[in-house]
Amino acid sequence: MRSEDLKIVLRDLGLVVTMVGVMAALSLPVAAAFGEGYALWPLGLTILTSLGLWALLYLPFRRAGEAQLKHGLVIAALGWLLVSTVGALPLHFVSVRLGGGTVFPYANMASAFFESVSGFTGTGLTMALRPDLLPRTLQWWRSFTEWVGGMGVIVLMITLIAGPGMAAANLYFAEARGEKIHPSVLSTVRTMWWIFALYTVIAVVGLWGAGMPPWEAVNHAMTGVATGGFSVWPESIGHYNSLAIELIVILAMIAGAISFVVHYHTLQRGLGVLFSDVQTRWMLALLLGGAAVVGAEGLKLASPAVAFRWGTFQYVSAMTCTGFQTTSLGGWSDTGKLLLVLGMVVGGAAGSTAGGIKVMRIVLLVRGVSWQLRRIVRPLDAIIPLRLGRNALPEEVAFRRIAEAAMLAFLWVGFLVLGTVALSHLVPARLADVLFEVASAQGNVGLSVGITHPEMPTLAKLVLCFNMWVGRLEIIPVLMFLRALLFRRGDRWGRP
């Protein structure tokens, strides 16, 4: 990496890390309101650390050039690690103040870092065995990291700091965001935020109206719409045993997994837009089909009513990459777990807060197979467009999009296998359970069969952190970061 490239990366990392300071400042009233004065200085330390890194990284290089896409990819990869590290400080120092142990596991910095990575990546795997016993400040901080992380820390930075231009656009695309509502990226992210905030408020009102206490409604609405999955109860949504609450949470999870572009046009034109969008149609069909199959598999464990209720909630939670649970998954059959793994691998819609490979890429691969079979039996000079809903893609565009989808799917599965092999050597668990846990981490889901635990080896925590990081960034920024480290001389790291 050239000196000028490094200056650009460091400068923008200094801007990204200030977002954690903003979050900590907004969290001070929570600590004060609940009388948790011991949480004020860890939040203050987080603010000072954020400002210190801003002064160290941004000020010396503030006149560096404009960030290009190659810079944006490295900034995204490093930015999420930096933000997660600073975001672990409130978790760690509050837990140290309260004595640590299994009730306050973040006194172990590796556990605090794990929780912060899980929060900012919108995963929801947790080190907290009793989140109900955590101080309100930490409950809030966990939910806040998922709410911000669901949209993206860089998206927040663009909204608050960055102005219009190619630099903002490059950073936006580097954070695994591709769809635009408006021609301007700045207008797009601001529109996304107000839609996101609106749905969060609606979810809060709905959960409160269904009988959930106000504080819990706020936390679960934030993590539900963000498809994060942190809960204030160890039993997650199963604590309430309420069909009304489960239905509202299901709607919130599905809303978070639908593209913001579709939400915008739905709010403008009505619900018909949902069914005219090919990706949303496929996602809803996969959710219905998957819920039915998982429910049928659950008949081995429970009555039909209970099995399909469990199956529907868990499959929607898996495919929307949220991670809420209404039942323990440890006793499920391997087939049931595998079905949930498939949902986690597919994930939600592109342009949403969900993880996974994304429904649109699955659509491209499935339709691409059919398209290629039709091309085989036609004359070589025949022009056969690839149809996606009402759109017909020219051959050149179709080949490029299918190739991109295949590459991402191949890399995604490859990292899933690597993570499974690594974790299987670090924890005493069955291979099916290890695969489930790694898929949950890489899909940024948060469902667990019990492997994730504060007493697990530090290296095992870091393996899952790596998979969460890779999954949230959709792999390419991580590979570009590694490329930048390997090709330090010249500009080779930025070439196609």
N, C-alpha and C positions, 0 to 999 in steps of 0.2 A: 504494500500500500504506500503510495507516495505521500510526502509530507503534506501537500495541500489537501489530499483526500482525508488524511487523518485529522487535520484541523476542522474540516467540515463535519466529520463524524462526531468529534469531541464537542464542538459547539452545539450541535443539535441534541446531543445527549444531555448537555447542561440544561437545555430547555425542557426536555422530556422529564427529567427528575424533579423539576419544580412542581410538577403536577401532584407528587406525593406530599409536598409541603402544603399545597392548596387543600388537599384532602384532610391533612392533619389539622390545619387551621379551622376548617369547617366542622371538625369533630370535637373541638374544644368545648362548644356549648353542650354537647351530649354528656361529657364527663362532668361538667359543672352542674347540669340539670339533675343528674342522678347522685350528686354528692360524692363522686369518685375522684376526690382531689389528687389521690396518688397517681391517677392516669394523666394529669395535666403536664407533668414534667416530661414523661416519655413522648407525648405528642409535641411538646415544645422542642425536645431534642430532635425529633423527626423534622420539624420545620427548619431548625438551625442546620441540620445535616443537609437537607435539600438545598437551602440557600448557599451553604458552603460549597457544595458540589457545583451549583450554578456559577458561583464566583470563580471556582477553579477551572471549570470546563468551558463556560460560555464567554466570560469577559476577555480572556486572552485571545480568543479566536473569533470574536464577534464579526470581524470584517472578512472572514473567509468567504469563499465563493458560494454560489447557490447549490443546494443539494440536488443531485441527479438521482435517477432511480437506483443506480448501483450503490450510492451512499445511503439512500433511504432503506434499502434492504438490510444493510449492516447496522444502521441506526435502530431499526425495528428489532433485530436479533439481540443486540447488546442492551437496548433500552428496556426490554422486558425483564432482563436479568437485573439491571441496575435498579429499576423501579421495585422489583420484588425484594431485593436486598434491603433497600431503605424502608420499604413498607413492612418489613419484618420487625423493625425496631419497636413500635408500640406493643406488638404482641409479646416480644421478648422481655422488655423492661417492666411492663405491668405484671407479667407472670413471675419475674424474679422478685418483685416487690411483694407478691402474694404467697411466695414460698415454693413455687414450682410443684413437682410431683405430677401424678397422672391427672389431677384435676386442672392444673395449670401447666400443661406440657410445653408451652412455648418458652419456659426458662431454658430449655435446650435450644440453642440457636438453630440447629439443623431442623428441628420441628417447627420453629417460627418461620424459617425460610420456606419450608415445605408448604405451610399454611398460606403464606403470602403468595407464593407461586400459584398455588391452587386457586386462591382468590382472584388474582389479577388475570389468570388465564381462563377464568370462568369454569373451573373444573368442579370443585366442591368436595374432593377427597379431603378428609380432615384428620388432624391429630387429636382433636378434642373428643374424649370419650363422654364427657358430660358438658356439652355446650350450654345447657341450662344453668350451670353453676358459674359460668364465666361472668365477669362484670359486664354491665350493659355497654360500657365503652368498647370492650373487645367484641361483643356480639355485633355492635354497630359497625366496627372497623372491618370485620369479616364480610358483612353484607355490603358495605360501601366499596370494598375492593372488588367484589364481584359485579356490582352495579356499574362501576367505572370500567372494569376490565371487560365486561360484556360488550360495551361499545368500542373500547380500545383506548389505551392511554394516549397514544399518538393522535387519535381522533379528538380527544379532549384538548390536547395541546394545540392542534390546528384551530379548534373552536375558540379557545381563549387567547392564544398568542399569535399564531401564524396568520399572515395576511394572504390574500389571493395570489395565485401565480403557480408556476411550474413546481416550485419547491414544495408547496402544500400538496399538490397533486401527486408528486413522487412519493412523499411520505405516506399519503393516504393509500396508494396502491401497494406500498411496501408492507403495510400492516394487514395484508390479506383482504383488502377491500377492493372490489372491482366495479360494483354497480353505482351509477350516479343518478340522483333524482333531478338535479339541475345541471346545466353546463359547468357551473362553478363548483369546485370541490368545497369551498368554504360555505356556500349556500346549501350544498348537499348535507354536510355534517351538521349544520345548525338545524336543518329540517329533521334529520334523523334524531337529534337530541330531543326536540319537542315532541315528536311521536313517542319516543322511548319514555319520556317523563309522563306524558299523558296516559300511556298504558299502565305505567307503574301506579299512578294515582287511582286509576280505575280498579286495578287489582287490589290495592289497599282497601278501597271502599267495599269491594265485593267480599273479600275475606273477613273484614270486620262485620259486615252485614250477615255473614254466614255463621258468626259466633266466635271467630278468632279474636283474642284480645288485641287492642290497638298496637302495642309494641311488637307483638309477634306478627301481626298483619303487615306492618311496615317492612319488617325484615324479610318475611317470606315473599312479599310482593316484589321487593328489590331483587332478590336472588332468583325468583321464578321468571320474571320477564327477561332478566339477563341470562336465563338458562344456565345459572350457576349452581344452585342446589344446596348452599349452606343453609342449615336449619338451626334454630335455637333449642331443639330437642334432640336427644340421642336417637329417638325413634323416627325422626324426621316427620313427615306429614302423617305417618301412621299413628302418631301420638294422639291425634284428634278423633280418629275413628269416625269421621263425618263424611258422608257421601257428598253433601253440598260443598264442603271445603275442597274435597278431591276434584270435583267437577270444575270449580273455579280455578284451581291450580292447573288442571289439565288445559283449560283455555288459555291461561297465562303462558304456560310452556309452549303451546302451539303458536301463540302470537309471537313469542320471542324467536321462534324458529322459522318464521316467514320473512321473506325479504322486505327490507324497509321500502324499497321501490313499490312493491305490491301494496304495502300498508298505505303509502302516500296516495296512490291512485284509488284504493278502496275508500279512503276517507273522502276523496273528491267525488267519486262516481258511484259508490255503493258496493254491496257484497258480490255483485256479479263479476267483479274484477278477479276475485279469488279463484273462480272456476274457469276463467278465461286464460289464466296464466298457466303454462304447461308445467313449470316446476312445482307450483303449489298444488296442482291437481295430482301429480305424481306423489308428492309428499303426503297428502291426505289419504290417497289410496294405499300407500305403503303403511301408514299409521293404522288404518282400519284393518288391513290384512294381517299385519304383524301382531296387533292386539288380539285378533281372533285366534291366531295360531298359538300365541303364548298362553292365552286363556285356556285353549283346549289342552295344551300340555300340562297346565296347572290342575286339571281334573284328577290327576294322580294324587294330589295333596289336599284338595278341598272340594266342597260342593260346587255345582256350576255357578251359582250366583257369586260366591266368594272368589272362585278361580278366575272368572272373567273380569271381576272388579280388580283383583290384583294384577292380572295380566295386562289389562288396558292401561292402568296407571303406570306400571313398571315399564311397559314397552314405549309408551309416549315419553316417559322420563328418559329412557335410553336413547331413542331416536332424536329427540329434541336436544339431547346432550345436556340435560338439566341435572339429574342425579338425585331428585327427591325419591324417597321410598315410603311405601306403606306397609311393607313386610320385610322380614329378614330373608336374604337371598342365599344364606349359607346352606339351607336344606333343600334348595331347588335341584332338580336333575341337571345333569350336564347338558342335555338337550335344551332345557329351558334357558340355561346360562348362555349357550351358544346362540340361541335366537336373539337374546338381548345384545350379545356381542355384535351380531350382524346389524342390528339397529344402530349401535354406537358407531360402527364403522361407516355406515351410510351417512348418518348425521342429518342436519337440517338443510335449509335452503341457503344457497349462496346469497350474500348480502344481508344475512341475519346475524344474530348473536350466537348461533349454534356452531358446534364444531363438526368433526367427522370429515369424510371425503367430500361431502355435499351432494345433495340430490341432483343438482344440474349435471354434475360430472357423471353420475350413474346413468342419468337419462341419455347423455351423449354416448356413453359406452354401449348401452343396450340398443339404442337406435342405430348406432354406428355399425353394430354387428349385422342388423337387418339390412342396412344400406349397402354394406359390402357384399352381402349375399346376393342382393339384387344386381349389383354391378358385375358380379362374376358371370351371370347368365345373360347379360346384355352385350351387344357389340362393343368393341373397344372404344369406338369413337362416339358412343352414346353419352349424352350429358344427362346425368341423373342427380338432381339436387337432394340434399338431406333435409327432410322436413321435420321441424320442431314446432308442433302446434300449427299456427297459421303462417309461420315463417319458413321460407325455403332458403337454405344456405348453399351458395355456390360450392363446387367441389374443392376449390383451393381453401376456402374458409372452413369447410367441413373437415378436411384433412388436418388443418392446423388445430382446430378446437378438440378434435378427437385425440390427436397426439398429445396435446397438453393435458387432457383429462387422464389419458392412459399413463403418462409420466407421473402425475401427482398420485394416482392410485397405486402405481407400482412402488413409488418411494414410500407412501403411507404404509402399505403392507410390509415393506422391507424394514422400516423402523419399528413396526409392531412386532415383527419376528425377533429383531435384535433385542428389543426391550424385554420380551418374554424370556428369551434365552438367558439374558443377564440376570433378571430378577429370580428366575428359577434356581440359580446357584446361590442366591442370597437369603431366601426365605424357605422354611420347611412347609411347602404347600403343594397340592396337586397341580399338575400342569394346566388343567382346565380352569382352575381358580386363578392361577398366575396370568394366563391369557386374558381372563376376564378383567383383572385388575389393571393390566397394562393397556388394554383396549379402552377401559374407562378413563385412564389418565390421558392417553394420546387423543382420544375423542373429546377431551375436556367435558366429561360427563359427571363423574363423581359417585356413581353406584359402586358399592363395595361388597365383597363377600367376606370381609373381615381381615384381609391381609394388611391393609393400611392401619397402622397402629403406632402410638408414640414410642413403643419399645422395639420397633423394627430397626435393623442395622442402619447406620447413617448412610452407607453406600446404597442400600436399597431405597432410602428416601430420595437420594440424588438421582437414581435411575428413573424413578417415577417423575421427579421434577423435570428431567431431560425430556421424557416423553410428553409431559404437559406442555413444555416450552415448544417442542417441535410441532405438536399438534395445533397449538394456538396460532403459530405463524405459518402453518401450512408448508413447512419444510424448506421452501426455496430461500427465504432470508437466512436460515441457519446454514445452508450450503454455501451461500454467497459470503457469509461471515468466515466460514472455514477457508473458502477460496481466497479471501482477502488476507488471511493469515499465512497461507501457503505461498502466495505470489506477492511478496512484499516489494519486489523490484519492478519498476516500470508500471504499466497500467494493465497488465495481463488479467488481473482479477476482475476488471470491469468489461472485458471483451465478451461477446457472445460465445 
